[in-house]
Amino acid sequence: MEQLRVKMMSDHFSDVDAGDPSNLSVIAKTDVNYLRPIAYGDSIIGSVWVNMVMRSRWEVGFSFISKINGQQTIVGTQIGAFLSPISLLPTRVPQSIADKFKNYC
């Protein structure tokens, strides 16, 4: 899940997730629901999307399907926030993200 989230940030929000200390993003919660058994070595395909962006919080959703039978095997979410690197208190979502999701902020 984390690799998908990082790739999404890199592909769509590279100006935010480029190691700039003023854009400190942290994960507060991760939920994972296994819908079907997965054995070591099974191939799955993952998808990630933005569920919600509000003030300082964000939520992304994940889904994984089996390459063998196309059935959904895992669903999950990650909830996080942007923090001030000085105070470590929540701060507003960076403007470039807010602009892309202005209907949701």
VEXKE-282712 format. One record per residue (C-alpha): residue number from 1; residue in one letter; x, y, z. Coordinates in steps of 0.2 Angstrom, whole numbers. Layout:
BEGIN
ATOM  fike  vomar      x      y      z
ATOM   NUM      A      X      Y      Z
...
***
This chain:
BEGIN
ATOM  fike  vomar      x      y      z
ATOM     1      M      0      0      0
ATOM     2      E     14     12      5
ATOM     3      Q     23     10    -12
ATOM     4      L      6     14    -21
ATOM     5      R      4     29    -11
ATOM     6      V     21     35    -13
ATOM     7      K     20     32    -32
ATOM     8      M      4     42    -33
ATOM     9      M     12     56    -24
ATOM    10      S     27     56    -35
ATOM    11      D     17     55    -51
ATOM    12      H      3     68    -47
ATOM    13      F     10     79    -34
ATOM    14      S     29     79    -36
ATOM    15      D     30     97    -31
ATOM    16      V     23     92    -13
ATOM    17      D     32     75    -10
ATOM    18      A     49     80    -16
ATOM    19      G     57     80      2
ATOM    20      D     53     98      5
ATOM    21      P     53     99     24
ATOM    22      S     38    112     24
ATOM    23      N     27     97     17
ATOM    24      L     28     85     31
ATOM    25      S     15     72     28
ATOM    26      V     12     58     41
ATOM    27      I      1     43     41
ATOM    28      A    -11     42     56
ATOM    29      K    -20     26     52
ATOM    30      T    -20     12     40
ATOM    31      D    -35     -1     38
ATOM    32      V    -32    -17     28
ATOM    33      N    -46    -29     25
ATOM    34      Y    -42    -46     17
ATOM    35      L    -57    -52      7
ATOM    36      R    -49    -68      1
ATOM    37      P    -34    -78      6
ATOM    38      I    -17    -73     -2
ATOM    39      A     -3    -86     -2
ATOM    40      Y     16    -81     -3
ATOM    41      G     20    -79    -21
ATOM    42      D      2    -75    -27
ATOM    43      S      2    -60    -40
ATOM    44      I     -9    -46    -36
ATOM    45      I    -12    -29    -45
ATOM    46      G    -15    -14    -34
ATOM    47      S    -25      3    -37
ATOM    48      V    -24     19    -26
ATOM    49      W    -35     34    -27
ATOM    50      V    -39     49    -16
ATOM    51      N    -55     47     -6
ATOM    52      M    -55     64      3
ATOM    53      V    -44     80      6
ATOM    54      M    -50     92     20
ATOM    55      R    -40    106     28
ATOM    56      S    -25     96     35
ATOM    57      R    -31     79     33
ATOM    58      W    -31     67     18
ATOM    59      E    -37     49     15
ATOM    60      V    -32     37      1
ATOM    61      G    -41     21     -4
ATOM    62      F    -33      5    -10
ATOM    63      S    -39    -11    -19
ATOM    64      F    -29    -26    -24
ATOM    65      I    -36    -39    -36
ATOM    66      S    -29    -57    -40
ATOM    67      K    -20    -58    -57
ATOM    68      I    -26    -76    -58
ATOM    69      N    -45    -74    -56
ATOM    70      G    -48    -55    -56
ATOM    71      Q    -56    -56    -39
ATOM    72      Q    -54    -42    -26
ATOM    73      T    -42    -49    -13
ATOM    74      I    -38    -33     -2
ATOM    75      V    -46    -16      1
ATOM    76      G    -39     -3     13
ATOM    77      T    -37     15     17
ATOM    78      Q    -24     26     24
ATOM    79      I    -28     42     34
ATOM    80      G    -15     56     36
ATOM    81      A    -11     74     39
ATOM    82      F      1     88     34
ATOM    83      L     11     94     49
ATOM    84      S     21    110     52
ATOM    85      P     39    104     53
ATOM    86      I     42    117     67
ATOM    87      S     27    114     79
ATOM    88      L     22     97     73
ATOM    89      L      4    103     73
ATOM    90      P     -8    100     59
ATOM    91      T     -6    113     45
ATOM    92      R    -16    116     29
ATOM    93      V    -15    104     14
ATOM    94      P     -2    111      2
ATOM    95      Q    -10    123    -11
ATOM    96      S     -6    112    -26
ATOM    97      I    -16     98    -18
ATOM    98      A    -30    109    -12
ATOM    99      D    -31    117    -30
ATOM   100      K    -33     99    -38
ATOM   101      F    -46     95    -25
ATOM   102      K    -54    112    -22
ATOM   103      N    -72    104    -23
ATOM   104      Y    -68     93     -8
ATOM   105      C    -58    105      3
***
